[in-house]
């Protein structure tokens, strides 16, 4: 049955949003699709799902957002993300002729709370990297590269040896590994554009040693690494990337071992940006290195 064949008076908010998410699924990254589905299942549908789409009002949405803030204690950023899902889904319902007015247009959202980012100090980072390297050279090297380049978690997992040019001291970031229900998948970067990142001498030396160990490991099993092999992999030929969630879990274990609290894997990216800015590197240059869409 097509969208137009649905009787508006009979469709619920849950059904309408499910149909919309199915309609746009090919346009969304796997990570975004998974997060939209999580918020739909956990937040939107329990509160609004059974309601008739044609009876949903702006007042209903205002009350819903207020409850998310006061009762559920959600941050304003999360509530705004939930609103984005509803706004897009309801806009599509208008286009399909299921409702005449868009109830999410004139709602009242909680104010954004801005907090100063406090990245870990160089001393803390060095301690974490040393501990990670002692425990596991794969995780240790990945975290070292993360701290020296500011790459995102998925980008590090998606890095292949064909992207690494140690002779020219640079790498190309052109893909990322995203988490999907049945494992992982490759996707483009967050901005859908590749970028080159210059490497310092310490990072080049680290990757040269790591490459030698990886090649020796592969050769011991009669395998070899090539340009399609993932740099950070648990498989002998590097044909399977690390799972991003496993990388995060490994970092948490390192923090627990060092009794470091309040530091996330993503904070290595913040720390790298802070160090560059403190060294006088222009904001636009730092933004380009990190792969931001807007400086």
Secondary structure as GFF3:
##gff-version 3
##sequence-region A 1 295
A	DSSP	three_ten_helix	3	5	.	.	.	ID=ss1
A	DSSP	three_ten_helix	8	10	.	.	.	ID=ss2
A	DSSP	alpha_helix	13	24	.	.	.	ID=ss3
A	DSSP	three_ten_helix	25	27	.	.	.	ID=ss4
A	DSSP	alpha_helix	30	39	.	.	.	ID=ss5
A	DSSP	pi_helix	40	44	.	.	.	ID=ss6
A	DSSP	alpha_helix	45	48	.	.	.	ID=ss7
A	DSSP	three_ten_helix	53	55	.	.	.	ID=ss8
A	DSSP	alpha_helix	58	70	.	.	.	ID=ss9
A	DSSP	alpha_helix	76	95	.	.	.	ID=ss10
A	DSSP	alpha_helix	122	135	.	.	.	ID=ss11
A	DSSP	alpha_helix	137	149	.	.	.	ID=ss12
A	DSSP	alpha_helix	153	158	.	.	.	ID=ss13
A	DSSP	three_ten_helix	161	163	.	.	.	ID=ss14
A	DSSP	beta_strand	164	165	.	.	.	ID=ss15
A	DSSP	beta_strand	170	173	.	.	.	ID=ss16
A	DSSP	beta_strand	176	180	.	.	.	ID=ss17
A	DSSP	beta_strand	183	187	.	.	.	ID=ss18
A	DSSP	beta_strand	195	198	.	.	.	ID=ss19
A	DSSP	alpha_helix	201	220	.	.	.	ID=ss20
A	DSSP	alpha_helix	244	257	.	.	.	ID=ss21
A	DSSP	alpha_helix	267	278	.	.	.	ID=ss22
A	DSSP	alpha_helix	283	290	.	.	.	ID=ss23
###
